[in-house]
């Protein structure tokens, strides 16, 4: 209700925002605690996370990067991905019209907290087709074991 | 996954609108599109009349038995279409895909390129 006092009529962007919030209300995600490191939709790079019994798989959708310049670090349970997406050399924009400029360029940094069973010694990263894939192994003690019945 | 490839775009369901940059200079149009996760064999560029359709499927390696825990990229494909104008030479479109970035160059027809017009003394 209070939100309707904050949005101006006729503002298209606000209207979209209101719509999205409406959806969040409808699905019950607004107001629930979210991660303190959560970011708004559309941050660069987009991140997907999956888990297997033996590992945590992180995918960062970061196109057009030089893999040598991507920094991946794990410090006290926080995985950080940072780097810079270089734009074109200056001067290239002369004598041309720009119709769309939607892609992100510049420095980026994203961090996510790993679960306690993550083993910082078992981190592997690869870059393919513009996706940075980081696989963090779980500690052996955290992996499911079959207990034999004697 | 691979048996989906012969189905037409409209039957494939919702897709992410990829971010693009579009420029025009004297000899044609240059477009860059961010398509992270799309390998070359999963990228389709199609001309339908004057419409250029770009569609790509995300095909990242996922280990066996992985369960999604969090997702910002929530759809498995990208799709975007552009209407081209008649002076663009669609037969000579050049496309390259590198590290999830599609670069497209659409040249203008020879006769549509700018010419300096000679002014004759009367």
Interface residues (C-beta under 8 A of the other chain):
Chain A: X41 X43 X45 X46 X47 X48 X49 X50 X51 X52 X53 X55 X56 X57 X59 X61 X62 X63 X64 X65 X93 X95 X96 X97 X98 X99 X100 X101 X102 X103 X104 X127 X128 X129 X130 X131 X133 X135
Chain B: X19 X20 X21 X22 X23 X24 X25 X26 X32 X34 X35 X36 X37 X38 X39 X59 X60 X61 X62 X63 X64 X65 X66 X67 X68 X69 X70 X71 X72 X73 X98 X99 X100 X101
